[in-house]
Amino acid sequence: MLVKLLREGLGRIIAGISVMTQGNAMKRTEEDQALVNKAGESLSLYQFQSCPFCVKVRRQIHKLNVPIELRDAKNNAQFRNELAENGGRIKVPCLRIQENNDVQWMYESNDINAYLQQRFG
Ligand SMILES: N[C@@H](CCC(=O)N[C@@H](CS)C(=O)NCC(=O)O)C(=O)O
């Protein structure tokens, strides 16, 4: 219980410091940003607010300036169930990628960041 509380507290501090130090988002022309915004509509990130691996991915999302919906899989039962049932396990971060009728669930922060970099960097 105490360990859990400490971990949660530390996670929140890391998340707060991360937001304060995340720097500038990538700048694009209006047309290019509109395309990125559109692409972002087909992505969503299942995450916990205070998970350090999620912090890493949120920094990447901010840096690349891609609007991706963040889905709280800790406190929101619907998102948690979606992740468990469709992704296959409750592990975060997990990026849901919708392409036409295909949905891919990508786990592992390094893989997610590499995917985002390759697509939007
Ligand atoms: N190697 C993974 C580690 C992710 C990870 O350990 N996430 C934790 C939260 S910080 C988690 O989802 N734990 C739940 C579980 O493993 O069941 C990554 O880099 O994404």
The ligand as a MOL file (V3000), in Angstrom:
LIG
                    3D

  0  0  0     0  0            999 V3000
M  V30 BEGIN CTAB
M  V30 COUNTS 20 19 0 0 0
M  V30 BEGIN ATOM
M  V30 1 N 8.5370 -1.9710 -21.4930 0
M  V30 2 C 7.2740 -1.2980 -21.3630 0
M  V30 3 C 6.9910 -1.1170 -19.8870 0
M  V30 4 C 5.5660 -0.6090 -19.6490 0
M  V30 5 C 5.1320 -0.8040 -18.2090 0
M  V30 6 O 5.7730 -1.4840 -17.4000 0
M  V30 7 N 4.0010 -0.1830 -17.8680 0
M  V30 8 C 3.4190 -0.3690 -16.5810 0
M  V30 9 C 2.9500 0.9620 -15.9970 0
M  V30 10 S 4.3030 2.0470 -15.6410 0
M  V30 11 C 2.2020 -1.2380 -16.6970 0
M  V30 12 O 1.4560 -1.1300 -17.6540 0
M  V30 13 N 1.9900 -2.1090 -15.7260 0
M  V30 14 C 0.8390 -2.9450 -15.7230 0
M  V30 15 C 1.1950 -4.3510 -15.9650 0
M  V30 16 O 2.3530 -4.6310 -16.3130 0
M  V30 17 O 0.3050 -5.1700 -15.8030 0
M  V30 18 C 7.3110 0.0120 -22.1320 0
M  V30 19 O 8.4110 0.5720 -22.3120 0
M  V30 20 O 6.2470 0.4790 -22.5830 0
M  V30 END ATOM
M  V30 BEGIN BOND
M  V30 1 1 1 2
M  V30 2 1 2 3
M  V30 3 1 2 18
M  V30 4 1 3 4
M  V30 5 1 4 5
M  V30 6 2 5 6
M  V30 7 1 5 7
M  V30 8 1 7 8
M  V30 9 1 8 9
M  V30 10 1 8 11
M  V30 11 1 9 10
M  V30 12 2 11 12
M  V30 13 1 11 13
M  V30 14 1 13 14
M  V30 15 1 14 15
M  V30 16 2 15 16
M  V30 17 1 15 17
M  V30 18 2 18 19
M  V30 19 1 18 20
M  V30 END BOND
M  V30 END CTAB
M  END
